[in-house]
Amino acid sequence: MAPVTNAKEFAMFETMAPKDLEELMERVRHWPEQRQQDAAEVLLEMERQDSSGYRLTDAQAREVARIQREISEGKAMLATDEQMAALWKSCGL
């Protein structure tokens, strides 16, 4: 996957032709019910986000892509649940 360089690319990494999307949806119809429910929840959340007024700037999208790349390359890591709990506690939350 190519690195994300702007906000539009962050929203969609690859463009699917309508036929590809139709074929994918047909395959989804044969997934187990819970997996279909999971897919529906993801799509509904994406739809909700599309109606949001919040958008990443190109600079923010590049920063997200940089952090994702560093995590995937092992140069950075996410905080553990324990580390986050300690941070929130130190903030009085």
N, C-alpha and C positions, 0 to 999 in steps of 0.2 A: 504494500500500500504506500503510495506516495505521501510525503509530508503535507500537512495542511498549511496553506500559506495565506488564506483569507477567510473571512467569516462565512461566505457562501459555501466554500469547500468544507468548512467544519460541519455544516448542516447535513451535507450529503457527500460521501466519499466517492461514490460511483453513480453514474446516471443509468437508470434501468429503462429500457424501452417498454412501452405499454404491454407488448406481448410477453416480455420477461416477467413483468409484474403479474399479469394474468396467470402465467404458468406457476409462479410462486404461490399465488393465492390458491390455486387448485391443489397444489401439494399440501398446503396448510390445512385444507379441508380434510385431509386424511391423517393428520396428526392426532395424538391422544387429546381428549377433551381439555385436560388441564393445560396442556401445551398451547392449545388454541386460545384458551382464556388468557394465558400469559402474553401471547402475541397481540391479542386484542387490547390488553391493558397498555402495552408499549405503544401501539398505534394511537390509542385514545390520548395518551400522555403527549405524544408528538403533536397531535392535533391541538391539544390545549396550549402547548408551548407556542405553536404557530400564531395563536391569537393573542399572545402576550406582547406587550410593547417593548419588552426587554430584548436587546440584541447585543451580541459581542461586536466590538469594533474589530477591524482587521488586526490591529496590534494585540488585542486580547486573544483572538483566535490563534495567532502565531504563538503566543505565550502558552496557551493550553496545549498546542501541538508540541512545543518544545518540552514541556513537562511530561507529556505522554511518552514522547520519544525517550527521554532520560529514564523514565520508569521501565519501559520495555527493554532498554539497553542495560539495565541494572545500575545506572549511574545515580539514581534517586529512588526513594521508596516512600510509600504512603505511611502515615502514622498508624500505629496499632490502636486498637480500641482502648487499651490501657493508657497509652500515651495521650490519647484524646481526652479520656476521663480525667487524667491528671491536669491537663491544660485547662479544661472547663472548671475544675475545682480551684485551680490557682486564680482564675478570673472571678471566682465567687458564684459560679453558675452550677 
